[in-house]
């Protein structure tokens, strides 16, 4: 009932332990807090909050228009609804070094287990679009070092994302990644990698590596086994559930317009009973009954 049964600190420790134990962790993207609860119910390892999804939910493109306040607010809403660790997209840190430091502490307060900061220029753009640019080595390192130094909970995972592969090539991206690890990054997110061999190369740098399995992007949609065999530690499906939900919503609206009712769409809808199960209505009812049935004994 209500929120997570675990503290943010406990979720961070658990996330760290899972990363150390080996194996591939799967983190589907939650486009709202209820989706996070569904992800937990289906037995996944964590929840991802995508910057692209936060922007899309606001009706905006993923071109650096969202603010730290908006991202932190959604991250907090998601993180408090699940016992799973939440990893959040912190874009470029919403500025340079000082902004990155503030971003870390704000997201730490939001209860997330980890975040990643990227090396694109401001304003950033979706990592799978053409025309993006990355900052120089010194600026990229400065952002990550500031983020690492700003955290107050040592278990908060600070991940470095580099978009250098698509801009500067693989060798430059590997050199950038080495520098980011030396700056204190706990894990790496090589965006828009072109194949499994590239993930293997990043994995040899000695820290956990994240693979982004986003549909319609520059990276092939590999299976979990293929990614695990390549040394990948975390895989995210950032926009998948939003795409599925919006696709279903569009089909339903088309049916309503064409048919005059949604009768044909009912078989594909989540039932009322399943929704109530996810919301834990029964626990609220029990609590409510207990509170309102409480009576003080009459004085003797």
Buried (B, 14 or more C-beta within 10 A) or exposed (E): EEEBEBEBEBBBBBBBEBBEEEEBBBBBBBBBBBBBBBBBEEEBBBBBBBBBBBBBBEEBEBEBEBEBEBBBBBBBBBBBBBBBBBBBBBBBBBBBBEBBBBBBBBBBEBBBBBBBBBBBBBEBBBBBBEEBEBBEBEBBBBBBBBBBBBBEEEBBBBBBBBBBBBBBEBEBBBBBBBBBBEBBBBBBBBBBBBEBEBBBBBBEBEBBBBBBBBEEBBBEEBEBEBBBBBBBBBBBBBBBBBBEEEEBEEEBEEBBEEEEEEEEBEEEEEEEEEEEEBEEBEEEEEEEEEEEEEEEEEEE
